Amino acid sequence: MRQGEIWVNKTLAGILTEDDNGYHFKYEKAYLENESTLAVSLTLPLQEESFSAEYLFPFFDGLIPEGWLLDIVHKNWKINPRDRMGLLLTTCRDCIGNISIIEKV
């Protein structure tokens, strides 16, 4: 099982988990209690229940580099381009925009 902390505007928003059943995203209770928080994406609205999917959620998959940047990641870090969670955890610590993903150990 691998997990990543999802940060929005330098505030911990939730945890993304990959396990044998797929992917799960759950917002942190403290994040939901703050009235000024934003949803991670329109497809992951603010809610207490966790989201589950067989494949990586499209919003998170869209943060992963493509093309020549993906080639560099594959060559330098030896990460299989099909390992979407591994790519996300390795390359998205400092994404464009207000989202950061930090591997939870």
C-alpha positions as CSV (number, residue, x, y, z in Angstrom):
1,M,0.0,0.0,0.0
2,R,1.3,3.4,-0.9
3,Q,0.0,6.8,0.3
4,G,0.4,10.4,-0.6
5,E,-0.6,13.5,1.3
6,I,-2.5,15.9,-0.9
7,W,-1.8,19.5,0.0
8,V,-3.8,22.5,-1.3
9,N,-2.4,25.9,-0.8
10,K,0.1,24.5,1.7
11,T,-2.7,22.9,3.8
12,L,-3.1,19.2,4.2
13,A,-6.3,18.4,2.4
14,G,-6.4,14.6,2.3
15,I,-4.8,11.3,1.7
16,L,-4.6,9.4,-1.5
17,T,-4.1,5.6,-1.1
18,E,-3.2,2.9,-3.6
19,D,-4.0,-0.7,-2.5
20,D,-5.0,-4.0,-4.0
21,N,-8.5,-2.7,-4.6
22,G,-7.5,0.4,-6.5
23,Y,-7.3,4.0,-5.4
24,H,-9.0,5.9,-2.5
25,F,-9.0,9.6,-1.6
26,K,-10.3,10.9,1.7
27,Y,-10.4,14.5,2.8
28,E,-8.9,15.3,6.3
29,K,-11.6,16.1,8.9
30,A,-9.8,19.4,9.9
31,Y,-9.7,20.4,6.2
32,L,-13.4,19.9,5.8
33,E,-14.2,21.9,9.0
34,N,-12.5,25.0,7.6
35,E,-15.1,27.2,5.8
36,S,-12.5,28.7,3.4
37,T,-11.2,25.4,2.0
38,L,-11.4,24.5,-1.7
39,A,-12.1,21.1,-3.2
40,V,-9.1,19.4,-4.7
41,S,-11.0,19.3,-8.0
42,L,-14.5,19.6,-9.3
43,T,-14.6,15.8,-9.7
44,L,-13.6,15.4,-6.0
45,P,-16.0,17.7,-4.2
46,L,-15.7,18.3,-0.4
47,Q,-17.3,15.4,1.5
48,E,-16.7,13.2,4.5
49,E,-17.0,9.9,2.6
50,S,-14.0,8.6,0.7
51,F,-13.8,8.4,-3.1
52,S,-12.7,5.0,-4.6
53,A,-11.8,4.0,-8.1
54,E,-10.2,1.1,-9.9
55,Y,-7.8,3.5,-11.7
56,L,-6.0,6.6,-10.6
57,F,-8.4,9.5,-10.5
58,P,-8.2,11.6,-13.7
59,F,-7.4,14.8,-11.8
60,F,-4.3,13.2,-10.2
61,D,-3.3,11.4,-13.4
62,G,-3.4,14.8,-15.2
63,L,-0.6,16.1,-12.9
64,I,1.9,13.5,-14.1
65,P,4.4,14.7,-16.7
66,E,4.0,13.6,-20.3
67,G,6.2,13.4,-23.4
68,W,9.9,14.2,-23.0
69,L,9.4,15.1,-19.3
70,L,8.1,11.6,-18.7
71,D,11.0,10.2,-20.6
72,I,13.4,12.0,-18.3
73,V,11.6,10.7,-15.2
74,H,11.7,7.1,-16.6
75,K,15.4,7.4,-17.4
76,N,16.6,9.2,-14.3
77,W,14.5,7.5,-11.6
78,K,13.8,4.2,-13.4
79,I,10.0,4.5,-12.8
80,N,7.8,2.5,-15.1
81,P,5.5,4.9,-17.0
82,R,2.6,2.6,-16.1
83,D,3.3,3.0,-12.4
84,R,1.0,6.0,-12.1
85,M,1.1,6.3,-8.3
86,G,4.9,6.0,-8.3
87,L,5.1,8.8,-10.9
88,L,2.7,11.0,-9.0
89,L,4.6,10.5,-5.7
90,T,8.0,11.2,-7.4
91,T,7.2,14.1,-9.6
92,C,4.3,16.1,-8.0
93,R,5.9,17.5,-4.8
94,D,5.9,20.9,-6.5
95,C,3.2,20.9,-9.2
96,I,2.1,23.9,-11.2
97,G,-0.8,25.5,-9.3
98,N,-1.9,25.0,-5.7
99,I,-1.5,21.2,-5.4
100,S,1.4,19.3,-3.9
101,I,1.7,15.6,-3.3
102,I,4.1,14.3,-0.7
103,E,4.7,10.6,-0.1
104,K,3.4,9.4,3.2
105,V,5.8,6.9,4.8
